[in-house]
Each structure stands twice: as structure tokens, then as C-alpha cells.
Amino acid sequence: MDREPRNMLEKHACKLNYAWYVDMLRELEEDVVSRITTLLFNPNGIDGDERTSIVEHLTGSGLTEAHANEIVDACLDDTRRANSSCWSQIQSPAPKSPPASPNAARKNSGNVVVEPPTNASDDAKDVIRTTGRIYDPKFLEIIDPLYDLHMGAENMGPILYALTRFVKPNRVLEVGAGYTSIFLLQALQDNADELQMYRDLRTSGRAKCGDVPWSVDGYDGFDAYDGQLHIMDNMAHHATTAHLVQDIAAKLGNSERLHVHVADAFNFDLASTLAVPKKFDLLWIDLGAANRIAGFFDAWWSRVNENGGMVLVHSTLTNELSRSWLQSMRELARDREQQQNRGYGCFTEISFLEPMKMFQNSFTVFQRRGLAYDEEYQEPVLTKYP
């Protein structure tokens, strides 16, 4: 049987190393699972009777009482995290309701029935919020050793985090590691948590706004999201903090999503030999070598997803070397014939300036929109109105 988690109960059984319970949990009727997840999604928590009901359903499927309570606690922690706009609230969760005594009174003369709480809505409005670990001051404290003024990334990190949260890339490559690495890495982890929340909402029938569906049935990220960050750095820059990234990632518990490649980015053979089976959905380039960017860009362009994949380049606008290259790329973006001749395919460009800074004050976004000689990539149309 496929043991890929289908709901929050199965997810936490696996995370707690109780994967053998997945088969047992799938013996529960779908409506029972739906009512349990509705209870566990209640932002106000559950009371003792509700907890007893849930635990009895789980033990009735073969789980031990201790393990059932442990899984329930993990689910409730997830709900607190999903409903908190500050990660620090996750670190000091509200006290959990104590497990009810095995001898506590049974509902309905022994037939335990799990009912949705009366103070929870039947859609997603009590669940979906602005969330993310970077909004906690403790996060900034932990990653502070990675910051160096020379890199000019104090605002770039949050921009990369927000973009990654929004577009949900599965494979990210960063060339020139350091402060921004952790923002990308944390965004991938927070994406995974958010998508798990959506999966559970869908399972409980609450992935809607009122009576209108809020999630896209065809989105493969609900089943296949596994955000991974690859970072490439030769560790040679005098101000680099790249060597600290792995330690900080471990402190934050995100090491499983991180892959470090100590290599020279200008070894263009890496573009074809780097052992990543899929194309990158986002490529972040912070090389600090404007006079060599053209060759690097040409070498790696084909490794970026042609269906909307993005390449971001740091410090492109206000130094002569980068600006000259950028101008040539802008001209290419307007010339479809040359796009095909050079093998680029269709792409768009937009640049942003941080006007108060002298250095490291800009970035440019390139989005691939199809292969050479193919039709231009188009996003799906999902609704008639916004």
C-alpha cells in the first residue's frame, strides 16, 4: 500500500516514526477522518471530550493510546502554527488540554461521535493567514552571523523569501551563498507546511471561501511538493559567510532541504554535470563578477524551467559592467527572432532599484516563457472574475 501521507494524521504518524500506523489509519471511514481533521483545525483548540473522541477512534484502528495522543498533539501544534502570524507563538504554544481519563464518560452510550466544534467555520477563513518563520525576531537573531554589509542583502533576503512563498518553486539553485540562503531555505520549509495545511483543508472539505472552492484541483504541489535548495559557492570571497549556512540550517531544523556544492561557478561544465535530475524553478545569482555574467548566464539558462522558471541576478543596474550586459538582455527580450537564434526562447525582464544605496542596490528578474521555436508559455485561466 502507498504510505505517502494523505492527511495530517498520516503525516504526523510518519514524522513521529510511526509509519506502520498509516495502514491502520486508512481503515477509518472518510467522514470520520473529515470530522477529526475539522476538530484538529479548530484555532481555539479542543476540549477534553473532543480529545477523548479522537483518541478512541485512533486506538480503535490499532494505535496505542500513548501514540494516539502524541499524534493528536503534533496535529494541534500544526494548527497553532498555521494560525499564527508570528513563529514565536509556535515556540510557546497554548497549554494542551490534558488527555481525558480512559474511564471518562462516553458520548452516546459508548458510540463515540466526533462533531465539528460549534465555534469553527466550515470553510478556510479561520485557518489561512499570513504565516512564516521569518516574522519572528528570534529567526533574525539566529541567522545574524550570516549577515555582512558587503553583500548588501538585508532587503534581498526577505524579497527572495516572499517570492519563493508566492510562486512555490520545487527546485532552487543559489549561486553565491550566505545570508539569502536561509531565507530561501526557510521559504521552502514554510511552503511545505502551508501546502500540508491545504491538503488537510481539502480532506476535511474546508478548502473553500464560503461556498466557493479556494484551491486548484489540478495543482500537483498538493501531492508532489518537495522544495529543495542547492547552493554553489567556492568559499573564496573575503566577506563570505557561505561556510556558516549549514550550521544555521541545522539550528533551524531545515538541513534536509539543503544541498551544498563547493565549486567554482565559472566552471561552465557544471551546468551539464550538476547531479540534479529536474530543471530549476528559480535560480538566484549573486556572483559579484559582472564582467563574467554573460557566459555564466548562457551556460545555465537551459537548466531553468522553461514554463515560467525565474532567474534573479543581483546588482545589475548601477555599475557599468552589469548595466552593459543587462542592456543587451533587454534588447534580446524585445527581439523574438534573436531569442530563437540564440536558443533562449521567449522571456521577460524587469529590474528593481534600491535608491538610497551606492552598491548592491538592485536586482533583475528574468522569466522563461517557452523554448526556442515553441509557443509562448501561458499561465492557466481558472476563473472569469478576480
N, C-alpha and C positions, 0 to 999 in steps of 0.2 A: 504493500500500500504506500502511496505517496505521502511522505511525512512533512512536506513543505507546509508551514503553518498557514491556516486559513482564517484564523480569528485570534483575538487577544488571548484567549485561554491556551490555545495550542502554542502561540508564540512564546508565552512565558513558561510553559512546560518545557519547551526546548531550551530557552535561555537559562533555566534553572537546572539544566542537565537531566530532565525527566522526560526525554523524548519518547520513551516507551509508553507514556500516557496518551500520546496523540491518538492511537488507535482506539483507546478506551473512550476518549472524549468525543470521538466521532460516532459513538453509539448513542449519544444524546440526540433527541429529536431536534429538528431545526428550530421549531418555535420556542423550545426550552432554551437553546443557545441564544436565540434572539432576545428573550426576556432577561437572561442573565447578563448579556453584554449591555442591555439598556440600563439595568441596575448599576453595573460597574462603571458606566459612563456618567452617572449622576454626579455633577460637580460638587454637590453637598455631601457626598459620601453615602454610606449605607448604615442602617441601624442593625442591632443585634439579631432581630428576627430575619431580616433580609439576608444577613450573612449566614445564618443557620440554614436557610432555604438553599442558598447557593452551594454551600459545603455539602449538604446532604445529597444534592444532585450529583456532585462530583464524586463523592465517596460511593454513591450508588453505581457509578460507572467503573469503580475499581480502584480509585485513588485512595491513598491513606488520608486520614483526617489532617495530619500534620502537613502533608504535601499539598492538600487541597487549600488549606489556609494560607500556605506560602504563595501559591499561585494567585489566590484572591488578593493578597497584599500587593503583589507585583502589579496586578491589573489596576488596583486603586492608585498606586504610585504613578502609573502611566496616565491615568485620568487627571490627577493633580498636575502633572507636568503639562498635559495638553491644554489645561485651562488656566495656566499661569503665564502672565506676561513677563515674569522675571524668574530666571532659573534658581535664584536663591531660595524661592519658596519651595522648590523641589527638595533642596538640601535640608529644610526643616519642615517636613510635612506635618499637616494637622494630625493629632493623635488618632490612631486607628481605633475603631470600635473593637473591644475585646471579643474574642471568639465566644460564641454562646456555649453554654454547658451542653454536653451530649444529652443531658436529661431535661433540657429546656422544652417547654410546651410546643407541640407540633401544631402547624396550621392545618385546618380542615381535617381533623381527626386522623392525622398521620399521612395524608396525601399532600405532600409539600407542593405548593404552587408559588412560582416566582412571578410577582406582578410588578410592572413598572412603577417607580415612585411617583406620587401624585404631584410633586413639585418639579418634575423634569418634562421638557417639551418632547414632542415626538419627531422633531427634526434636528438639524445640526446647530441651531443658534446658541445652545448652551455649551457647545464644545469647541467650535472653531474660533480661534483667537490669534492675535499676534503672539507668537512664541519663539523662543530661541535662546540658546545658552549665552550668546554674546551680550545679551542685555543685562547680565549680572555683573556688577563691579568685580566680583571675585574672579570671573573669567579674565578680565583685563589684568588683574593682579598676577594671575598665573602665567600669562603669556608675555608679561612685561620684559623678561630677559631677552626676548626675540627682537625687541624694538631697537633700531638705530636710526638717528636722524638722517644720516647719509642716504638711506634708502627711500625716504620720503613717502612712506606707505601708511601713515597714520589714518588717512581717509580712504586709501585704496583698499585696505583690508575690509572695512565694512561694506564698501561698494561691491567687492567680489562676493562677499557673504550674501548680500541681498540679491544679486543677480543669480547666484547659484541656487538660492532658495526658490527663486521665481521660476527659472526655466528647467530645473530638475535634471542637470546633466548626470549621466551614469559614469562616464569616464572623463577625468580631468587630468591634464598634464600642465605642470608649472615648471617653467624653465627659469631658474634663478630663485632659490628657496629662501625662506626666512619668515618674517612677520606675517606676510599674507598667507603663508601655507596653512597656518592654524585656522584662519578664517574660512578658507576653502574646505578644510577637513571638517570643521565643526558644522558647516552648512550641509555637507553630505550626510553627517550623522543626524542632524535635525530634520533633513528631508526624509530619511528613513523612518524616523519617529512619526513625522506628520503623515506619511503615506500609510503607516500601520494604523494610525488613528482613522484615516479614511476607510481602510479595509474594514475596521471594526464597525464604523458607522454604516457601511454598506451591508454588512452582515446583519446588523440589528434593524435595517430598514430606515435609518435616520439620516442617510446621506441626501438630504433634500432641504430646501428652503421653503417652509410652508408645505405646499403640495408639489412643488417644482423640483425635479432632480437637480442635485448640485454637483454630482460627479459624472465623469465621462466613462461610459461603459467600455469603450474600446481602448482606454489608456492602459498600455502594457506595464506602466510603472507600478500599478497596484500588485502585480504578480512578480515582476522581474527587476525591481529596483535594487541595485547593489552598489551604490556610489563608491567609487574608488579614486584616490588621488595618487598620481605618480609625480614625484618631484625630481628634477635633474639639476645638479649643481656640482661644480668642480671644487668647491670649498676654498677657492683661492683669493677671493676679494678680501681686502684688508678689513672691511667692516662687516663681513658676513656673519650672520647668526644661523646659517643653514644647519650647522652641526648640532644645534640645540633642538631642532624641530622634533626629532624622535623622542627625546626626553619629555618635552612638553606634551606631545601627543599621548604618551604613556600616562602622564599625570591626569590628563583629561579623559582617559579611557577610550581613546579613538585609534589606537595603534593598528587595529585590524584593517582599517581602510587606507592605510598609508604604505606606499612603496617608494623607497629611496634609491635613486640611481646616481652614484657618484661618478660623473662623467663630464667630458668636455662637450658642451652643447654645439660647438662648431665642428665636431666630428660628424659630418653630414650623413655618414653611413648609418648612424643611429636611427635615422628616420625610417629606415627599412628593416633594421635589425632589432629594435627595441621590442622585447617579447610581450607585447600587449595585443591580444587577439582581435580586439574590436577597435574601431576608429574612436578618436576622442571627440566628445561633445563640446568640450571647452578647452582651449589652450591659452594659458596666461604666460606671456613672455616679458621677463624683466631682466634683460641681459646686461644693460649698461654698456653696450658696444654698438652704437648707432651706425658706425661705418661698415658693419658686417651683417646688419639685419636682413638685407635683401637676400643673400644666399641662404641664410637660415630659414627665412620665410618660405622661399621656393621649395626647400627640401622637405619641410614639414606640412605644407598645405594639403597634400594628398592624404595625410593621416587624420584629417579633421572631417567629421561627419558632414557630407555634402547637403544633407537635408536640414539646414538650419544651424549647423555647428558654428561656434563662435571662436574667433581668435582675438585676444586683447593684448595690446602692446603698450608698455609703459614709456612715458617720457618721449612723446612724438612731436610735439608742436613747437617748442620754443628753443630748440637747439638746431643749428644749421644742418648737421648731418642727418638727423632723423627727419627733419622737415622736408629735405630734398627727396628722401625716399618716400615719405608719405604723399608728397605731391604727385609723384609718379604713380602711386597706387590709386590715388583719387582719379587720375586721368584714366587709368585702366578700368576702374569701376564704372566709368561712363562709356566705355568702348567695348561693345559686345563682341565685335569681330576679334579684337586683340585678346579678349578674355578667352575665346576659343582657341586662338592661335597659340597662346602661351599655356594652354591646358588648365587655366584657372576655373573656367565655368563662371556662371553668374555669381556676383557677390555685391554686398552693400557695405558702406563705410560711414561711421560717424565718430567724431572726436570731441573730447571734453577737456576744458582748461580750468585749472585751479589758479585763479588770477592773482593771488597775493604772494605766491611763492616764486622764487627765482629758478630753482631746479626741481626735477622730479615732480613736475606740476601738471601733467597731462596724461591722457591715455586715449587710445583709439580702438574702436571695436569694428572688426570685420566679420560679417556673417556670410557663410557659404549658402548659396541658394540654387544648387544644382551642379551636375558635372558638365564638363565641356561638351557641347553639341546635344545636350539633353534639354528638355523643357525646364523652365524655372520652377524651383521648389515653391509650393504654396501650402500655407497652413490650412487646416480643415475649417470649414464653416459649420458651426454647431447649432446656432440659433438664428432666428430672424431679428430679434431685438437684443440690445446690450444687457 
